[in-house]
Amino acid sequence: MFPGRRIDGKLIAENIAFGAAVLGAGHVELVDRDGWWFVASEFNWLVGSKAHDREIELFETMLPFPEQSPTGHRAEIYVTAFAEAAYFRIGDAVTWLRGETEGELPDRPVVPAWCTNVLAFRLS
């Protein structure tokens, strides 16, 4: 997944967005701003798979992704592995995975309002 052995936020975000599309997202926004990556959609791809029951599971263990391929796995686990700060937001409910910031969430001024499901992360 990481050509040249370099961890790349863009590649992680693209893989997550592709998985969201596989699960049924009609549109996925990818935004890179001030060191943060945002994957956002009106579709909640975080609960779209049959391989898990809760969103948080995607970030705790490597989960199979049979909807994408017989040997595939969900890319969200790479956020937990490599991000220094990360959260997901479903509507107004925010779950921090790594770190935490004070004040307004970094996605609010840059992600379109119709994107009610957001995964945000910043690599070291």
N, C-alpha and C positions, 0 to 999 in steps of 0.2 A: 504494500500500500504506500510505502514511503520510498520513492525512488531516490537513490543517492544517500539513503539513510538520514535524510534531513526531515525533521518533524515540521510540518507546514500547516498552518491554520486554514489556509485556503483549501488544501486537499481534504482535510477533515470536514470542513463545512460542505464542500461539494459532495463528498460521500454521504453525509447525512441528508443533504437535499435530494440526492438521487434516491435514497431509501424512502424518503417521504413521498416522492413521486410514485415509486413502486407501490406504496401502500394506498395511493389514491389522491394525493394532493394535486389539485389542478394547477396551482401556482405556488411557488416557493421563492421568497425573497432571500438573497444572499447579500449582506452588507458588511463591508470592512471599514471600520471607523475608529481612529485613535487607538489602534492596537486591539480592539475588540472585533470579534466575528459574530454576526447575528444570522441565524437561520430562522426564518419566520414564515408563517402561513395562516390562512383562516382554517385550515384543516389540522386537526390534532393528530399528527403522525406518531406522537409519543405513546399513544394507546392503540395504534392501528394494527399491531401485530398479534398473532395468535400465540406467540412464544412467551408472553409475559402478562402479568396481571396489573402491575403498577408502573407508572412512569419511572420512578426511581430505580427500578431494577435494571433499566438500560445502562445506568451509570455505575452499577455495582458489580456486574459480572458480564462476561462475554456470552451473549445470547445468540442462538441460531436465528437465521433470517431466511426461512424456507420460501417465503414469497419472492425473494430476490434470486436465490440459487440454492441447490441442494447442500452446498458446503459453505454458504454465506453466513456472515454474522453481522449484527448491528454495529454501526460505526460510532454510536454515541459513547461507547466505552473509552474511546480515544480522548474524549474531552476530559474524563476523569483522570486518565493516565498522564496527560501532558499539560493541562491548563493550570495556571496559577490562580485564576478566578473564573467561576462559571455558575450560571443559574439557568433555570427554565421558568417561564411564566406562562400560565394558562389563564387567560383573562387577567384578573387582578391578583391571582394567587401565585406567589413567587416562592420557589424552592431553591435555596443556595446549595451548590454542590461543593464549591471551593471558594474560600475567601468570602468577603462581603464588603460592599461599599456603602458609604453614607450618602444620604440625599437621593436624588432622582436616579432611577435605574438607567444605565448607559444606553439601553435600546430605545427609550421613550422618545428622544428627539430625532431619531433617524429611521426607525421602522414604521412603515405605514400603519395608520390606526386600524385598518381592517385586519391586520395580522395579529390575531388574538392569541396565537401560540408562538412563543419565541424561545429559542435556545441561544444563549449568549455565552461566549467564552473568550478568554484572553490567555495566550501562551506566555511563558516566561521570556 
